Amino acid sequence: MISFFKSQVRKFKYNSEKDKKLKFRKNDIEFFYVKNLREFGISIDKDHFKNNIISKKIINQFDNIPSYQLQKIIDHNKDIKDTKSYKQTITKFFNKDDLYEFANQEKLISEVSQYFGFKPHIRYISVWVDFPLTNNEPTWSQLFHRDSDDYYLIKVFFYLNDVDDLNGPFQYLKGTHVESWKEFNLQKLDLLSKNNLESATGKKGTLILCDTNGYHRGLVPTTGYRSLLTVNYVSSKPKNGFLEDIFD
């Protein structure tokens, strides 16, 4: 009964805003990512890295992290029995001014502004690495879920290393952002996975924009690791409020 009530409240609140966010605007055609975001909830740009100076700078900083330091982080955490132990932040290895410049680059801000209908606010910026655990059962964000930060919500994921099916690509169930108030049972999720699953593999420098009100997950890595930079864009009054420090 409580779950049903929460679902109905979410439905009412989301429906009051979704027409504004999902409705195609006349000038959408001028934006590279927005059409796919409105229709599918996700847009993938595998060529973003090629002509983007700040993105190249971020990748260079990642490439300059000594491999033994990354391996030390992985080795230290792979046997820890914790739901989030497969993911460790490595933001400390990056220049925060550069990370902030990445998050505020004109292309991203203009695209998200077009999708929202207003200029977004940055809720957090983080860099992390995902890796296999000794007990490699999926948990937490490795299971399909929705984010609850805000009704207006775009997350950017920027791959810092090559990502294939083995080292944990981001996965998204296309179209589930349209009814983000609706909870799907496991049978429905399995059906959607067969027909609507977008598995975002790509070389380092691949950029993903997605409305994480839709169902998504990070696939469990079975070998190697996946590292990425993420930025969370929300409205000026997100449901979960702002953090004192946007860097995680």
Secondary structure, 3 states (H helix, E strand, C coil): CHHHHHHHHHHHHHHHHHHHHHCCCHHHHHCCCHHHHHHHCEEEECCHHHHCHHHHHHHHHHHCCCHHHHHHHHHHHCCCCCCCCCEEECHHHCCHHHHHHHHCCHHHHHHHHHHHCCCCEEEEEEEEEECCCCCCCCCHHHCCECCCCCCCEEEEEEECCCECCCCCCEEEECCCCCCCCCCCCHHHHHHHHHHCEEEECECCCCEEEECCCCCEEECCCCCCCEEEEEEEEECCCCCCCCCCCCEC
